[in-house]
Amino acid sequence: MVEEFNILLAGVGGQGVILMSELLGKAAIADGLQVRGSEILGMAVRGGSVTSIIRIGDDVHGPLIPQGKCDVLIGLEPSEALRDVSYLSKSGLVILNTTPIVPFTVSLGQGVYPALEQILEKLNDVASKVITLDATQTARDAGSMLAVNIVMLGALFGVELLPIRIATVKETIEARFPAKTAAANVKAFDLGYQACQQAVK
């Protein structure tokens, strides 16, 4: 029995945050777990902030994570992870893709994108542990530039905190994608899992 496990996914439009959330939720349900969740989309679908919440457990009664109650924050984009850091619990964990997506407003001189070192410093001030990986390069290695979200899903399972079987989530991935792309996505999951396992050693 799982009482409560809260996951927050943070990224920008076009990174597949909602798809990652969908796969996670379906895998949890397939393993007989209670799931609640919600999404928050930014002003622009592509490039705007996207946050998705997955809450797993028998004691979860609402779709939103209270401040300070998030167990794992997945940052598909560094600054977006920083935006949601207040949700982390004192024992919370961050898994971060280190490749930034700089907003067009920065290119226009209307804003400043923080250095990765600054982002990591602030995340480390709140999180019990911050795990970093270049999920964008790992997705390329898997054969699909679009698989950053699946790499990060694998990394999430790599910390071995989820009450979901790896076989179940792989079956969910295979069922969601056409046969031509399913293999590349399973490979992306495996590479993300391995990268996270190495990082926590």
C-alpha positions in Angstrom: 0.0 0.0 0.0 1.3 3.5 -1.0 -0.1 6.3 1.2 1.2 9.3 -0.8 3.9 9.9 -3.4 4.0 13.3 -5.2 5.8 14.0 -8.5 6.0 17.3 -10.3 7.1 17.5 -13.9 8.3 21.0 -15.1 9.3 22.0 -18.6 8.2 24.0 -21.6 5.8 23.4 -24.4 7.1 20.9 -27.0 9.2 18.8 -24.5 6.4 16.2 -24.0 5.7 17.0 -20.3 2.0 16.0 -20.7 2.9 12.8 -22.5 5.4 11.9 -19.8 2.7 12.4 -17.2 0.2 10.3 -19.2 2.7 7.4 -19.4 3.4 7.6 -15.7 -0.2 7.7 -14.8 -1.2 4.8 -17.0 1.6 2.7 -15.7 0.6 3.4 -12.1 -3.0 2.5 -12.8 -1.9 -0.7 -14.6 -0.1 -1.7 -11.4 -3.3 -1.1 -9.3 -2.3 2.2 -7.8 -4.6 5.2 -7.0 -3.6 8.2 -9.2 -4.6 11.9 -9.2 -3.1 14.6 -11.3 -3.4 17.9 -13.1 -1.6 20.1 -15.7 -0.8 23.8 -15.9 -0.1 25.2 -19.3 1.6 28.5 -20.0 0.4 31.2 -22.4 2.1 29.7 -25.4 1.7 25.9 -26.0 5.2 25.7 -27.6 7.8 27.4 -25.5 5.6 28.4 -22.6 5.8 26.9 -19.1 4.2 23.5 -18.6 3.8 21.8 -15.2 2.2 18.4 -14.7 1.4 16.8 -11.3 1.1 13.1 -10.6 0.0 12.0 -7.1 0.1 8.3 -6.3 -1.4 6.7 -3.2 -4.4 5.8 -1.1 -4.3 8.9 1.0 -4.3 11.3 -2.0 -7.6 13.1 -2.4 -6.9 16.1 -4.6 -5.0 16.8 -7.9 -2.7 19.5 -6.6 0.5 19.1 -4.5 0.5 21.3 -1.4 3.6 23.5 -1.1 6.4 21.6 0.5 5.0 18.2 -0.2 6.6 17.2 -3.5 8.8 14.0 -3.3 10.4 14.3 -6.7 10.7 17.3 -9.0 11.6 16.4 -12.6 13.0 19.4 -14.5 13.0 18.9 -18.2 14.3 22.5 -18.4 16.6 24.0 -15.7 14.8 27.4 -15.1 11.4 25.7 -15.1 12.5 23.4 -12.3 13.6 26.4 -10.3 10.2 28.0 -10.9 8.5 25.1 -9.0 11.1 24.4 -6.3 8.9 25.7 -3.5 6.8 22.6 -3.9 9.6 20.3 -2.7 9.6 18.7 0.7 12.6 18.9 2.9 13.5 15.3 1.8 12.6 16.1 -1.8 14.7 15.1 -4.8 15.4 17.0 -8.1 16.2 15.2 -11.3 17.4 17.9 -13.8 18.0 18.0 -17.5 20.9 20.4 -17.8 20.1 21.6 -21.3 18.4 25.0 -21.2 15.7 26.3 -23.6 16.3 30.1 -23.5 13.0 32.1 -23.9 12.8 34.3 -27.0 12.4 37.3 -24.6 16.0 36.8 -23.5 17.1 36.9 -27.2 15.2 40.2 -27.6 17.0 41.6 -24.6 13.9 41.7 -22.4 15.1 39.2 -19.8 18.2 37.4 -18.5 18.5 33.6 -18.3 20.3 32.5 -15.1 23.5 30.6 -15.3 23.2 26.8 -14.7 25.5 27.2 -11.7 23.1 29.7 -10.1 20.1 27.4 -10.8 21.9 24.4 -9.3 22.9 26.4 -6.2 19.3 27.5 -5.5 18.0 23.9 -6.1 20.6 22.5 -3.8 19.5 25.0 -1.1 16.1 23.4 -1.0 16.4 19.8 -2.2 18.0 16.9 -0.3 19.7 15.8 -3.5 19.9 17.2 -7.1 20.7 14.6 -9.8 21.8 16.1 -13.2 22.0 14.6 -16.6 22.1 15.8 -20.2 18.9 14.2 -21.3 18.9 16.1 -24.6 22.2 14.4 -25.6 21.0 11.1 -24.2 17.9 11.3 -26.4 20.1 11.8 -29.4 22.1 8.8 -28.4 18.9 6.8 -28.3 18.1 7.8 -31.9 15.2 10.3 -31.2 15.6 14.0 -30.5 12.0 14.0 -29.3 12.6 11.5 -26.5 14.0 13.8 -23.9 10.8 13.2 -21.8 11.3 9.4 -22.0 14.9 9.8 -21.0 13.7 11.7 -17.9 11.1 9.1 -17.3 13.8 6.5 -17.2 15.9 8.7 -14.8 12.8 8.9 -12.5 12.7 5.2 -12.3 16.5 5.1 -11.8 16.2 6.5 -8.3 14.1 3.4 -7.4 11.5 5.3 -5.3 8.4 4.6 -7.4 6.0 1.8 -6.5 5.6 1.0 -10.2 7.3 -2.0 -11.9 9.7 -1.1 -14.7 8.2 -3.8 -16.8 4.8 -2.1 -16.6 6.1 1.3 -17.7 8.0 -0.2 -20.6 4.8 -2.0 -21.7 3.0 1.3 -21.4 5.6 3.0 -23.6 5.5 0.2 -26.2 1.7 0.4 -26.3 1.7 4.2 -26.8 4.1 4.5 -29.7 4.1 3.0 -33.2 6.4 0.0 -33.7 8.9 2.1 -35.6 9.5 4.5 -32.7 8.7 2.3 -29.7 12.2 0.7 -29.7 13.9 4.1 -29.7 11.8 5.2 -26.8 12.4 2.1 -24.8 16.1 2.6 -25.5 15.8 6.3 -24.3 14.1 5.0 -21.1 16.9 2.5 -20.5 19.7 5.2 -21.1 17.9 7.6 -18.7 17.6 4.9 -16.1 21.3 3.9 -16.4 22.4 7.6 -16.3 20.5 8.1 -13.1 21.7 4.9 -11.5 25.3 6.0 -12.1 24.6 9.5 -10.7 23.2 8.1 -7.4 26.1 5.7 -6.8 
